[in-house]
């Protein structure tokens, strides 16, 4: 097949199709047909184009099941051509989809390595209109793709399992489509069309090489197919590997997180440039600090200083007591907070951790069909795909902190307090540490026992590495054919039918290790020093593994970049953990399509679709016992998910050109669809849609849609068995710190000062309603209790949820200029409005507490039932399991422009196309029981996003310049403005008197890619640069965005690899 990359006839044909109602393209629509054979002037079609035996010259556009003679749609459909995307430097399907201007909100990609994800480590997802991934339906060749992942309950397809090089194109529908495709199609549909034009043998290869190093990507694919008179068969395989990116390999990460401010003059300032003598001057925040121990009733943490101490605790020193602590008198602070020994993120171990993990994917794809020519031309067909992803993730930094009792013989605050005066006497109440000291006396409080103290460490090998493998098998088989015996019966004409069944099964495993909390507690609580000086543990407690004394104050644990357990301790404490998740989806579908009548006034056909579908979704997600029971140190319990649901659906669709070829009415097309769905756990629902195209004249098109959609609670929301973990919250019923009058003695609790209590009367009354005294809670005992508490958090699915309902409408105009043949120009604008009611969400900790204690509404009592308090009045459990929480909206305008021109220069013909796509967000509200938050204009949901693609072709050559734009954004924090004193005037005297604000905003962001393609005959070569000007991502203060890594907002779309060389080759034989 000859690759003629300048095909103006096809370009003009596609432009005419756009004027008929299709949205202007996303990426490379101007070139969608440029790789087609010269002899056929055709419009690209969807992968379901021949479903139900449609005529060869008819196509099926995503969003409808009715074949058409041209690429037209009343709904906003944009098409991404696979080859053009590759030329644009977009070599992954998640890059292709997530760079769409309509992909607003957080997009889950590889930069989310440090976060807990619904689909597990290494998975990627897409979310249109900022409405989360579970509200965007993903299809492969027009059929639903099942979820895949590991851990808990995966909710959506994993995009990494789709072979990128084998993609022919992607049709993105930005409209609700439940009436056509069923549940989940609320924000839109992404229909990935895999190549089916294999003819002979073909090899493809891609490579992307970031110039900063790390993140190298290599892809190779092979395909073979044969086409005969009655059918075809084809096979394809693809392998891709992505190298890891360490944090130290990206300059913009700055080796640490910063606390950023900007002054009125536009100068970026940093809060944490420390000017205390002896403290390293850099811009890193001090936390998390490691290699320290926390001592109650004293002054907080003391830091490991081997061989010396400034407070008398062997090997530990204080930092500040009302000022810089300079015990040795050298003029320098004794402990340097910014030293990598204490500032863990500055250590080489942390810098060698993954910013982006490594992964490898492998896919095999096969398809075929055969026309029998008998009994209505019955045609069997099949599709089969197997994909496997392996992800290796190294994210050191998990902190270890566990209380060590006063009785522990390694505790440096453990001294012999018994009266017999015999050191080492095992009858003592407190078996001694020979090197222990009276820590209470050091801090001027010489009474009783100090109680537990808490080492705060990083231990290498503890929850820092994961091996993840996810595989998915998908098979589709069926029959299709014609129903010629219906022709002429009651006006029926051209009926075809299709019946198919599909089965998908994914299996994911996640393997890691951590510290067994039960074994740790046994060792720490039962260790005793024997008369001979040895330490043993376990006592009379039954043990399957012999207890090993663990010394949490040993020098081998207090090391820059994290310490190491002794071999004996490691063998005892470290235990393997794993998660295995299986997701199955079985689907059967049958439908007929044809013309039931001709309209009497214009003889245009009235087409109909009638069909039914059955689907079963099942999940079985099983953790190992140590994960299920929450026995890993500082890791939440997770009991997995088990469940199954069935959906029975019936659907219909009608389509007709009501008026056509009349004065003032070139075309008036109406399409209506409806679907009835019954879900085995949540009852039934109706959805419907109404769409129209009106062309008063050939070059002007008006189009609009209105429809309803629904989403039944998914497997995670229904079947997640729940888990618990611990997190910090602020208890509004504990007396605030500002309302306390210190006693001056740690042994005597403070008293309450009502004049400094800023809590509302409603908060006070809610606390009292729960049987809590908000005027004394936390200050009746010594030590006093901080309002910030570490409490147990419960998560889980629910069988009490309602399904989500939504409505969406769009209204658009398309103009295809007819006034000159000198150039082609098509412009369009589409207004959209999506409303989701009863959205299913997992409430955050602040949602539960604020709605119980702060926000006076009818839902307060309901949220208060999610707060459990112990006998002393303190919060012991918060329930954050799924609920129907409120309302979501997304409203805006999409703009598209396509300019094409043919010209000559130097006696050589050229074809130019400029394709611009913009999306303007007008509203994106998230309402929680009356409290409304509009995310429009924030970092993850900027008002403007856009792409532009310039193609210049001549002969066998094509130049591609691709530009992405992410508009500026800012968090809408109350009172955010230049009303703060600028930080650190001591190191910036010129900042005195100038006010500041936190960097809770981002600027306009442009990234440019360029490539040159050469297509001599059956070979195609492309070379280019991605991020030509080496633009780094925007940086924000970490508090100014929900998800960030070292001040980089992740999931927003910023380029993370810097300037990158890429190349691709295709060879056909």
GIMOLIN-V286710 format. One record per helix or strand. SS is the DSSP state (hx for helix, st for strand). FROM is the first residue (numbers start at 1). LEN is the number of residues. Records with the same first field share a line. If there is no record, write none. Layout:
SS = FROM-LEN / FROM-LEN
This chain:
hx = 8-12 / 29-3 / 51-3 / 82-6 / 93-6 / 110-3 / 128-3 / 133-3 / 159-3 / 178-4 / 247-3 / 251-3 / 344-3 / 348-4 / 439-4 / 484-3 / 489-3 / 517-10 / 555-3 / 567-7 / 625-4 / 715-5 / 737-3 / 754-3 / 761-9 / 845-9 / 860-5 / 989-3 / 1038-3
st = 27-1 / 59-1 / 68-1 / 77-5 / 136-5 / 143-2 / 167-7 / 188-7 / 200-11 / 217-11 / 231-12 / 245-2 / 260-4 / 268-3 / 289-1 / 292-4 / 300-5 / 316-2 / 320-1 / 324-1 / 343-1 / 354-3 / 358-14 / 379-16 / 399-6 / 453-7 / 465-18 / 493-24 / 528-2 / 535-2 / 563-1 / 574-25 / 605-19 / 632-1 / 641-22 / 665-15 / 683-15 / 700-12 / 720-1 / 723-8 / 740-2 / 751-2 / 788-8 / 804-13 / 824-19 / 867-3 / 875-5 / 882-24 / 908-16 / 925-4 / 931-4 / 938-1 / 941-1 / 944-11 / 957-10 / 969-2 / 980-2 / 995-4 / 1001-2 / 1005-10 / 1019-8 / 1035-1 / 1044-2 / 1048-2 / 1060-9
